Amino acid sequence: MGRFTNPRDVYFGEGARHEIKNLKGHKAIIVSGGHSMRRGGFLQDVQSDLESAGFEVKLFEGVESDPSVETVMKGAQAMLDFQPDWIVAIGGGSPIDAAKAMWIKYEYPDCTFEDMCKVFGIPELRKKAHFCAISSTSGTGTEVTAFSIITDYQKGIKYPIADFEITPDVAIVDPELTYSMPAKLCAHTGMDALTHCLEAYVSTSASMFTDANALHGIREITEWLPKSYTGDKEARQHMHEAQCIAGIAFSSGLLGIVHSMAHKTGAAFENGHIIHGCANAMYLGKAIQWNAKDSRANERYAYVAKEILHLPGETNDQLVENLVQFIRDMNDTLNIPQGIKNYANGGIKADANNEPVMVSEAEFKAKLPTIAANAVQDACTPENPRKTEAEDFEKILTCCYYDEPVNF
């Protein structure tokens, strides 16, 4: 039996954030990230609208990129102290994901982080609060999904929390929040969204309901992402809605090994993170080459290449090859590196000459067996179209490191 679950309401279009004033309740906690939502006045808009609706409002600001277990626990304690009946998360994937995990701990204070990570094992929520998500980046789709990604920095691993219970009640997709988004963030989140569509389409849990969203998402993202990267407002409107339907596709259709590898490499290396969307962009073509040995996946990739992207090719294999090249060309257009070896961590740490530090070959090789073993256990691995064991992950990730084709 399949299942297709979405928020009860999705509000979209310029100014959609003001729909928040129609929520009913008494206390609301707003969870946000850094300072961009406050600088843009959006945080103040949401607070003012909630207060005008009669809510007492508490702010929990400063959720970091790749939110930590510690931040989740701190936010949950703030909720326990305040006792809200609405949780409103505004920002990119990080504050929304963190707020989802806080929500679980708020409703079930004895629940441990390990309990949260049991796939589709969360107890029934909404006994204390409902959840509204307002997205500010065009990629994660977390405002409509059953997923949250939290990082355990002590282990150097990103863990996906997966359960339909954490699907928001209300999603707000207001493109005005994206107009000031930096080009690099636009590129990374956009390729994350494209990965969501392609992985959902070939997933073993795909259905007619998820296929419709995945295919239209691919069409919209490939057309509008390069224009959105230049700052075009019309393109950003298209991308903000396209990434949302990508989220709808993968929340019920699930994902595959691109995300498994991105989760397990994201926090594994000493010199900073491999940004999630960038990791997906680098790994996507390699995963397609691996999965295309599966006949069903091969047919589906070929369909995308021929019918959605109108790429040339006389055979399915030729179409798949051209799809992989199309993704490489997208990465080049968006200034995303091809391969971990070429990945500079954005200056999170720098050497004596103030140059970005690469993920070293020695560190990659030393950590590869552990990363591969962890990837097997990732919540996204089971629905991948081709069974992937630890030794397979080692080979695929090696190709991802050196930017070599996957042909085994």
N, C-alpha and C positions, 0 to 999 in steps of 0.2 A: 504493500500500500504506500502511495506517495502522499506528500503533504506540501502545501503551498501556503506560507504564512507571511503576512505583511502587517505594518501598522494599521490601526483602524482608519487613521486619516493622514494623508500627505498633502500639505499645503505648499504651493510653489508659485514662483513669479516674484517680481520686484515688490518689496514691502510685505511679503508673506510673513515675516517675523512678527508683525504686529497682531497676527492671529492669536498670539500668546495671551492677549487680554481677555479672550473668551474662555480660558480655562476656569474650572470651578474648583475652589478649595480654600484652604485657610493659610497654609504655610508652604513656601516654595524655597528650595535651595538651588542656587545657580552654580554649576560647575563649569569653569573655563580654564583656558590654558595660560599662555603668556600675556602679552599686552596688546596684541593686534585687535582683539575685539573691543577693548576699552578705548584704544586710540581711534578706532573707526566710529565710536559712539554706539556700537551695536549692543554692547553689554548694558549700557545705560538705558537704551531703548527697551530692552527686555525687562530690566528691573522696574522701570517706570510703568510699563504696561501691566506687569504683575501687581504692582502696588495699587494702580488705578482699579484693578479688578478685585481689590480687597485682600490681597495676600500680604502676610508678613514675610519678608524676604531676607535670606542669608546668602552671602557670597562665599564660595570656596574657589579661590583663584590660584593660578600658578602651577597647574598640572604640567609636568614636563613632557617633552617629546619622548615617545616610547615610555609610557608611564610605568612606574615601578610598583611592586607589591606594597612597599612602604607607603607610597602616596595613596594607594587604594585604602589601606587600613586607616590612615589619617583622615581621609575624607569620610569613610564609613563612621568613624567616631564622631565627626562633626554632625553627621546626619542623626546619629543616636542621641546626641545632645540636643539637637534642634527639633527633631520629630516632624519632618516635612510630610505633607501628603502629595506633593509634586516634586519631582527631581527634573530640573531643566539643565541640559548640557548644551553649551554653545562653543563652537570652534571646530577645529579639525578632528581627525580620528582619535587623537590622543585624549583630549578631555572627555569626549563622548564614550570612548572605550573604558576609560577609568571610571566614569560615573556609572556605567553599567555594572562593573565589578563592585563598586561601592554599594550600589543598590542591593545586590545579593547579600552582602555582609550586614547592611542595615536591617534588612528583613529577617535575616538569620544570623544573629551575632556569634553563634557558636560555629558557624561555617568557616572552615579553614581555606586557604588559597588552594591547597591540594584538592579539597572537596569541589571547589569551583571548576577545576580543570577536568573533572570527570565528564566526558563528552555526553551531552544531552542527559545530564544527571542533576540539574538544578531543581530544587523543590518549587512549588507554586509561589509566584510573586504576586504583587499588587494587594497584599494584605495590609500594608502600611502606606504605600505610595504608588503613583503612576509616573510614567517617564515620557518626557518630551525632548527630542534631539533637534538641534538647529545646526546644520553643517555649514562650515566656512571654506572648505576645500573641496575640490572636484575630483574625488578619487576613491576614498575608502568605502563610501556607501553605508557606513555604519549607522546612519540615521534610520535605516530600514532593515538592518540585518539582525540575525541571531548570534552574532559573533562579537567578541572583544579580545584585543591582544594586549597582554600585560607582560612586562619584562621582569624576570628574576635576575637581578644584576649579580647576585652572589654566584649563580650558576652560569651566567652569561647566555641565558636562553629566553626567547620570547615564547610565551605560552598562549595558545588560542583557547578562550572560553567559548563553548558552543552550546547553545540551548535556545529553543524558541521562546522560552520564558523571558529572555532579555531583549526580545524584539521591542523597540519603543512603541508606545501607544500612539504618539503623535510625532510626525516628522515634518520639519519645515525646511524647504529647499528654496532659499532666497538668494538669487544670484548677486545681489548688491554686496553681499559679504565676500564675494570672490574678486571684485573688480581691482582690489589693490594687492592681490596675491602675487608674490614674486614669480618670475618666469620659471626658475628652477623648480619651485614647489609645484607649479602648474604642470611641468613636464613629468615629474615623478608621480604625482597623484593621478595624472591622466593615464600613464602607462599602467598604473595599478588597476585602474578601472577597465582598461582593455584586457588585462590579464584576467580579471574577474569574469568578463564575458566569455573569453575563449576557454577558460578552465570549466566554467559552468556548462558550456555547450557540449564538451566532450566527457563530462563527468558521468559516472555510472548512475548517478541520481538525477540526471537531466530528465525533463518532461516537456510536454507541449507548452505548459505554463511558463517554464523557465526558458525554453528555447526562444519563445517570442521576444522576451526581454533581452536575452543575450544577443540575438542576431541584430535587433534594432540598435542595441547599444554599440555593437561593433561598427555598424554603418555610421552612426552619429559621431562616435569618438574618432574614428579614422578621418572623417571629413573635417571636424571642427577643432581637434586638439592642436594641430600645427598653427591654426589661426589664433586660438586661445593663448598659445605660448607667446604670441607677439603682443598680447594685451587687448585684443579686439573684444569689445563688450558683448556684441551679439554672439560671438563664439563662446564666450564664457557662460552666457545664459544657456546655450545648447549643451555645453559640457557639464554644467551643474545638474541639469536634468538627466543627461545621458549616464552620468556616473551613478545617479540614484537608481535608474532602472537596471544598471549593472549590479548594484547591490541587491535589488529584488531578485535578479536572476541567480546570484550565487548563494543568497541566504537560504533558499530552498533547494537549489540545484547543487550546491556545495562546490568545492574546489579540488585542487590536485597538488602535484609535487612542486610546481613553481612556488607556491606559497609555503609548502613544507620546507623547502630549501631556504627561502627568504626568512622564515621564522627562525631557523636554526643557525643561520650565518649572521643575522642582523646584529647580534650583541656578542658574537663569539671572539672577536679579535681585539687586541690591546689598544689599537690606535683609533678608537671611535667606532661608531656604528656604520654598517652598510645600510643606507636609508632604504626603507622598505620598498617604496615604489621603484627606486633605481635598481634594487636587487631583482625585483620581478621583471623589469625591462631587460636586464642582462641575462636572466635565466630562461625567459619565455621561449625563445627560439630553440634552445637546447632541449627543453622539455617537449616541444612539439616534435622534434626529430626523434626523440626516444619513444613518445607515445604513438607516433605514426606507424610503428610496426604492428599496432593493434588495428585490425581491419575496420572496425566501426569508427575509431578515432580518425583513421586515415580518410575515410569517406567524408566525415564531418569537417575536417580541416580543408579538404578539397572543395567542399561545398562553399565554405566561407570564402576561399580564394576566388572561386569562379563566380558565384552568384551574388556575393556581397561586395567584394573588392574588385571584381572584374579583372582579375589577373590572368595572364596567358598560361597555357599549359595543355598539352594533349592528353596527358594521363594524370591520375590522382597524385602519383609521386612527384610529377613535375609541378603540379599545382601546390603541393605541400612545400616543395623546395622554394617556390616563388613567394609563398606566404612567409616563410622564414626570412627571406631576403627583404620582404616588405617591412617586417618588424625591425630588421637591422637598419633599414633606411629611415624608419621613424626615429629610432634611437639617435642616428646621426643628425637628423633634423633638429632634435630636441637637446643635442649636446650631452647625450647620455653615453658613457663609455661602453665598449664591447668587452666584457670580461672583467673578472675580479682583479686580475693582475694590473689592469689599467685604471682601476677605481681609485681615485683620490678621495679621501674621506671629508672633503669640503673644508679642510683646515680646522677640523675639530681639535686636532693636535698637529703640530708642525715640527720640522727638524730645525737645526741651527740656522739654516738659510731661509727659514720661514716658508718652506715649500710643503704642500700637503704630503702627508705620509701615506705610502701605499701599504696594502696588506702584503706582508712579506711572504715570499715563497716558503721559507722555512717554517713560519708560523702556520701557514695554511696546511702544509703537509703534516705538521705535528698534530694539528687539531682535527684533521679530516676524518679519521675513523670515529671519533666521538660525535662530530657533527652529523655524519652519515647515520650512525646508530640512533641519534636523537630524531632525525628526520623520519625514520621508519615509524616512530611512535607519535608523530605529529597528527593532530586531528584531521588534517587535510589529505593525508596519504591514502586512506582506505578507498575513497571514491575516484582515485586516479584511474584512467582507463587501462593502463598497463601496470601490472603488479611490479612493485619496485622494492627490492631488498637493500640491505645496508651496502653490500658490495656494488650494487647498481648505483646507489647514490654517490659512492666514492668516485666511480667512473664519470658520472654525469657532472658532478661538482668539479672534477679535475678539468673537464672540457669547459666548464663555466669559468674556471680560473684562467686558463691559457687561451680562451676564445678559440676552441677547436670544435669542429663538427662532431655531433654524436652519431656515430654510424655503426653501433653494435646492438 
